[in-house]
Amino acid sequence: ADVADDAAMTRALSEGRSRFGELHGVIHAAGVSGQGALALRGTPAAARAVFAPKVDGLDVLRRLLGAQSLDLFVLTSSINAVVGAAGACDYASANAVLDAFVDSDAVPTGWRQVVAIDWGAWRDVGMAATLRVPEAMRAHWQAHLAGAIAPAAGVEALARVLASGRRRVVV
């Protein structure tokens, strides 16, 4: 379901509870990458499309689940919220909202562990691995991905982050 769509998420949560029982944790991993400099994309709708899954999705989840006790609520943010990247100001900003949420008064009191993880690029899976890069930049991007987080290392990092009890972590 589209996490930014209230009705779709209401249905998905209802179906999930029917099939699997009560919900104890959420990993909010929705997102789309920006597509380069905002000035070249022309409309506010382009930035809005980047904000929707992360920011609007967070708002929908908070509204629909805020009265429920959760053991875990994980926000998959991006290292771009911390160090930025050329042509990614909308993406960096959307992730910065996730980072700020964990330390805000907007976190429901019944959510026991809330953490934002600012991930670097993952190799082989995820947004960075499937990003379409212009031909002129492809070799550089492939070299970058060669040093990115391997999936097994990412899973281990997630376990360590959750065990740490920290609210914000950069991986």
C-alpha positions in Angstrom: 0.0 0.0 0.0 1.1 3.6 -0.5 2.1 4.7 3.0 1.1 8.3 2.2 -2.5 7.2 1.4 -4.6 7.2 4.6 -7.3 4.9 3.2 -4.8 2.4 1.6 -2.8 2.2 4.9 -6.0 1.7 6.9 -6.9 -1.2 4.7 -3.4 -2.7 4.8 -3.2 -2.5 8.6 -6.6 -4.1 8.9 -5.7 -6.9 6.5 -2.3 -7.4 8.3 -4.0 -7.7 11.7 -6.5 -10.1 10.3 -3.8 -12.3 8.8 -1.0 -12.0 11.3 -2.4 -10.7 14.6 -1.5 -7.6 16.5 1.2 -5.2 15.2 4.2 -4.8 17.5 6.7 -3.0 15.3 7.0 -0.9 12.1 9.9 -0.3 9.8 9.1 2.8 7.7 11.3 2.3 4.7 9.3 4.1 2.0 11.1 6.6 -0.2 11.9 7.7 -3.7 15.1 9.5 -4.7 15.2 13.0 -6.0 16.0 13.4 -9.6 18.6 16.1 -9.6 18.6 19.9 -9.0 15.2 21.3 -8.1 15.8 24.3 -10.3 16.1 22.1 -13.4 13.0 20.0 -12.6 10.6 22.9 -12.8 7.7 22.3 -10.5 7.0 22.0 -6.8 5.3 18.7 -7.6 8.7 17.1 -8.2 9.9 17.9 -4.7 6.4 16.9 -3.3 6.8 13.5 -4.9 10.0 13.0 -2.9 8.5 14.2 0.3 5.3 12.2 0.1 6.5 8.6 1.0 8.8 9.7 3.8 7.1 12.8 5.4 3.4 12.2 4.5 3.9 8.5 5.2 5.3 9.2 8.6 2.3 11.4 9.3 -0.2 8.7 8.2 1.5 6.1 10.3 1.6 8.4 13.4 -2.1 9.1 13.0 -3.2 5.5 12.4 -0.9 3.9 15.0 -0.4 6.8 17.5 -2.9 5.4 20.1 -1.3 1.9 19.9 1.6 0.6 21.9 4.5 -0.4 19.7 7.7 -2.1 20.8 9.6 -0.7 17.8 9.3 2.1 15.2 12.2 2.3 12.8 12.6 5.2 10.3 15.0 4.4 7.5 16.5 7.8 6.8 19.6 8.6 4.7 23.1 9.8 5.3 22.1 12.6 2.9 20.2 14.2 5.8 23.6 14.6 7.5 26.2 15.2 4.7 23.9 16.1 1.8 24.6 15.4 -1.9 24.5 17.5 -5.0 21.0 17.5 -6.6 19.4 15.9 -3.5 18.1 18.7 -1.4 14.5 17.5 -1.5 15.6 14.0 -0.5 18.0 15.2 2.2 15.2 17.4 3.6 12.6 14.6 3.7 15.1 12.5 5.6 15.9 15.3 8.0 12.3 15.4 8.9 12.5 11.7 9.9 15.6 12.4 12.0 13.9 15.3 13.8 10.8 13.3 14.5 12.5 10.9 16.9 13.5 13.7 19.2 10.2 15.6 18.9 7.0 15.8 21.1 5.2 14.2 18.1 6.4 10.7 19.1 3.5 8.8 20.6 4.1 7.9 24.3 3.2 4.3 23.7 6.0 3.7 21.2 8.8 2.1 23.3 11.8 2.2 20.9 11.9 4.8 18.2 15.0 5.2 16.0 16.0 6.9 12.8 18.8 5.2 11.0 20.7 7.4 8.4 21.8 4.7 6.0 24.6 5.1 3.5 24.2 3.4 0.1 23.6 -0.4 0.1 25.4 -2.5 -2.5 23.3 -4.9 -4.6 19.9 -3.9 -3.1 17.8 -0.8 -2.4 17.5 2.6 -3.8 21.2 3.3 -4.6 21.7 -0.1 -6.3 18.8 0.5 -8.7 19.3 4.2 -9.3 19.4 5.2 -13.0 22.6 7.2 -13.5 23.5 9.1 -16.6 26.1 7.3 -18.8 28.7 9.9 -18.1 28.5 9.2 -14.3 27.9 5.5 -14.4 31.6 4.4 -13.8 31.9 6.7 -10.9 28.6 5.5 -9.4 29.6 1.8 -9.8 32.9 2.5 -8.0 30.9 4.2 -5.2 28.6 1.2 -4.9 31.6 -1.2 -4.8 32.4 0.3 -1.4 28.7 0.5 -0.2 27.1 -1.5 2.6 26.9 -5.2 1.7 23.4 -6.7 2.6 24.8 -9.0 5.3 26.7 -6.1 6.9 23.5 -4.0 6.7 21.5 -6.7 8.5 24.2 -6.9 11.2 24.3 -3.1 11.5 20.5 -3.0 12.0 20.7 -5.6 14.8 23.4 -3.5 16.5 21.5 -0.3 16.1 18.4 -1.8 17.7 20.4 -3.3 20.5 22.1 0.1 21.2 18.9 1.8 22.3 20.0 5.0 20.5 17.4 7.2 18.8 19.6 8.4 15.9 22.4 6.5 14.2 24.4 7.1 11.0 25.5 3.8 9.2 
